[in-house]
Amino acid sequence: MFFNKIKHVIHNVLGCSLYLACITVNTVQSQSLDKIEVEDIKIIDQRELVIDGNIVYLPIYNRYHHHIFESSVHTISDARIKNEVFTSNWNTAVFNTFWNQKLSYPFQLHFEDEAFSSPVDHNMVVTSRYGWRRGRPHQGIDIDLVTGDNVKAILGGKVRYARTHGGHGKTIVIRHYNGLETVYAHLSKYEVKENEIVEKGQVIGKGGVSGNARGSHLHLEVRYKGESIHPEYLFDFTNDTKVRSQDIVVTKKWATVRSHTSKKQSNIIIHTSIEDINTEDTASVKKIHIVKKGDTLYGIANKNDVPVSEICKLNEIPQSSVLNIGQEILLY
């Protein structure tokens, strides 16, 4: 009876029969059902229905099927989609929807996948890393590509944001099922829309030079509740494309840009439990100086007993640099 009501509502609301993924196939009732190519079926959207007081989540697929499978009905929902970290602060108009919240460290992430998809079709070449770069924070990694190259989702999820965002230019943000978000910037074209379900390895856009890009490349960020995380701490950006651990603990060190330099890969030590954390990761982050009116490099160096040459090297700036009020200068 409940299943018949679902079919009736589907016809009335959507005007067609749809393939229901969450119904078990072992009790299929059909006149003549040969073989369905499941690998060709992709979720493109979902609908929330209320039937007899029950909330039903209906996945919508990219292929029309004339058969509806009947069985003892499970709740038509995906536990991943109902997960609070996946749905919280959902806003397609704001780049960082957690801007007014503070994240506590350390925290743990779980991945269902052991490997991720390369965001580009060719071998990944990282041209700039997560860390301090030219006196500014670089909150992701840059991967070489040519304008027009495919850009692909590294994990499955849902498009939360697809629009222009400041220096990032054309940008796509995908929320994944563990709450993690990946950011794909400097695109030339969108191939997906906001609120669209995407699969791992699906083409979501084309590479380009939009925004403040110095040559064509993909700027890839990994964020959790608004905070950027060093992408190479979570993912091995070699041809192996491995998720470094299905259970991983993120400490403040791996979410602090000043603790890394964009010119070389950081020494990565993976923590899989809270007990695994060492004193290096729990130590305070590097000291910075906020430039005030009248500050000079030599004055800052003398006050903090640090050679000017060391400050310039650490911040990747020349000694003749003009400082701006409010600028962050890394001291050590």
N, C-alpha and C positions, 0 to 999 in steps of 0.2 A: 504493500500500500504506500509506504513511504517513498519507495523508488518510483512508483507510478506518478506520485505528486511531483517528484523532481523532474521527470520527463515533461509533465504538463507545464510546469513553471518555465522550464528551458524553452519550450516551444513558444509560450506566450511572451516571455521577456526578450529572447534572442531571435526567435523566428526560425530556428533551425535545430537539427540534432547535432550534438557534439560528442566527440570521443571523450569519455571520462576516464582519466588515468588512474585515479585512486581506487577504482573498483577492481577487485581481484578477477583474474581471467580464468581461473580454474573451473568455474561453473558457467562457461559461456553457453548461451542459448542462441543459436543462429541457424538459419536454413542451410547455408553452405558458405562457410568461412574458411578460406584457404590460408593464405599467409599474409600477415601485415608487416611491412617493413618498418619496425619500430624505430630503427636508427634514423629514419627520415622525418620522424615526428618531433616537432619542437614546440615548447610552450611559448606563446606570444603574448598572453595576457591572462587575467583571471577575473572572475566575477564573484561577488559575495551575495549569497541568497539567504533569506530567512524562511524556513519551512517548518511549521508546527513548533515554532519557538527555537528551532535548531539553526545555528549559523553554519552554512554550507559554503565551502570555497571551491569554485568550479574552475579548473584550469582550461584554457582555450588554446587549441593547437593550430598549427599552420596548415593542416590537411583536413579536409572534410571526409567524414566516414559515414556510410549509410547504416552501420551497425552500432547498436548500443549494447554493451555487455551488461548482463544482469547477474547479480550474485547477492550473497548476504552483504548488505551495504556497510562498508566502513564509513567513518566520517569523511566526507569528501573534502579533504584538506591536506596540506603539506605541512608537516611539523616545522620545517625550516621557515616557511613563509609566515607562520604564526609566532615565531620566536620574537620575543620582545626586542632584542638587540637589532633584529632585522627591520622592525617596523617603527621603532621609536624615533621621534624628531624627523619624521618624513616630510620634506618640503622640497619641491622641485624648483623653487625660485631663488633659493639661498645656497651658496656654495658650501659654507660651513654652518650647519644647523645646530651645532653644539657650541657656538661661539661664547655663550654666557654660562657654560658649565666647566667645572674643573675635574680633570681625570686624575684618579688616584693610582699611584704606582706602588709595587708592581701589579700587573694584571696578567691573566692567562687567556690565551686564545686556543681554540681547537679547530683544526681543519679536517674536513671529510676526505679531501683529496691528498694523495701522496705526491702528486706532480701537478704543475700548472702548465698552461699553454703559453708559448712564446707570444708576446704581443705583436711580433712582426713575422713575416714569412721567411726571411733570410736569417742567417746566424746573427745572434744578438751581439752588438758591439757597444759597450757602455763607454760613452765619451766623457761623462762628468758624473761624479758620484754625490751621494747625500753628504752634506757637510758645509763648512764655511767656505765661501767662494767670493773672491774680490770684495771682501769686507761686508758681505751679505749672506744670509742663510739660504742655502740651496736645499729645498725640502724634498727632493726626489732624486731620481737618476735620469740621465739623458741617454737615449738609445738611438743610434744612427739609423736613418732611413732617407728615402728620396720622396719628394712631394708626390702624392698620389698612391704611395704604397699602402697596402692594407694595414690597419691597426685592429688588433683582436683582443677580446676580453680574456684576461689571464685565468679567471675563474667564473663560474656561473653566478648569476645574481639578477638584480633588477636595476634598470637605469633610473637613478634618482635626479640627475641633473644633466642637461644637454643644451648648453648655450654659451655665449661669450663671457669670459671672466677675466677682466683686466689684462695683465701681462701674459696670462696663459692663453689668450686668444680663444679660439673655438675649443671648448672643453667638454668632456664627458666624465661623469662620476657614476660608478657602479657600486651599489651596496650589495655585499655578499652575505651569505646566510649566517656567518658567525659575527656579523656586525661590522666587519672590516669594509672599508671603502677603497677603491682604486681610482686614481685620477689620470686621465689621458688628455694631454694638453698640446697646443700648437697645431691642432688638426686643420685640414683644409675642407673637410666635408663630414657631415654626420650620416651614418647609415642606420641609426636607431633613433627612437624617440623616448621621451621621458615616460616612466612607468612601464616600459617594455621589459619583459622577462628575456634574459639573454643566457646563452649557454657558454661554457668554457670553450675558447677557440673560435667563437663566432665573430665575424667581421663587424665592428661597430662604427668604423669611420676610416678616413683616409689621412695619411700623414701630411704635414705641411709646415708652414712658417708663420702662422697667424700669431698675433700677440707680439711680445718682445723676444722673438727667437733670433738667435744668431746662426742662420743657416737651418736647413730642414733637419728636424729630429723629433723624436717623441719624448716629451717630458712625462715621466711616470711617477706618481706619488702613491704611497700607501698610508691610509689614515684610519684611526680608530677613535670614534667619538670626537672628531675634530682635530686630534693631535697627529702630526705626521710621525711615521715610524721609518727607520732606516730600511728601505726595501730589501737590501741584501742580507739583513738579519733574518728575514722571514723566508726569502726565496733565493735559490741558487741560480743566478742569471748566466749559466753556462748552457751548453747544449743538452745537459741532463735535465734541465727545467724541474728540479726537485723542490718541493716544499721542504724546508730544512727539518721540520719536525711537525707531526700532526698535533702535538701538544707542546706549546711554547710559552714561556713566561717573558713578558716585555718589561724591562726596567727603565728607569728614567734616562739612563745613558743612551739607550737605543731610540729614544724619542727626543733627544736634545741635539740640535744641529751643531752647536758649538763644540760638542765632544768629538767631532769628526771633521775631516778635510775632504773637499771634493776631488782632490788630485790623486788620491790613492785609496785603495780598499782598506777598510778598517779590519783589525784583527777580530774575527768573529768567533765568539764562544757562545754556544747555544745553551740556554737554560730551559729545562723541561719541567721543573718544579720550583716552588718557592724556596725549598731547602737548598736548591742547587745554586742560589745566588751568592756571589762572593762579595767581598768588601769593595772591590774595584767598581762594581756596578752600583753599590749603594752609597758610594762617596759623593760629595757635593760636586756639582758640575763646574766647569771652568769659569774663572772669574772674568767679568767684563766691566768696562767703563762706559758709561753713557755720556757722550760728548755734551758739554755745556758751553755757554757763551764764553769766549776767550780761551778755550782749550787749544793746545797744540800738541803734536805728537811728542815733542821733546819734553813739554811740561808733564804730560801723562806718564811718560817713561820715567822721569825723575821722581815723581810722586810715588810710583809703585815699584821703584827699584828694578826696572826691567829695561834692557837695552832697546833703543829705538829699532835697531835692525831686527830684533826678535819679534817686536810688535808688528813690524811691516811684513815679515815672513809669515807670521801666524795668520794675519788678516789678508795676505796676498794683495798688498797695496804698496806703492812707491813712497819713499820718504818725503817726496814733494806733494803728497796728497793734501787736498783741502778738505778739512773735516766739516761735517754738517751737524748742527745742533740736533741732538736726539739720536745720532748715529751710535751704534754699538761697536766698541773696540774690544776685541778679545785680548786679554793680557797674558794668560797662561792656562 
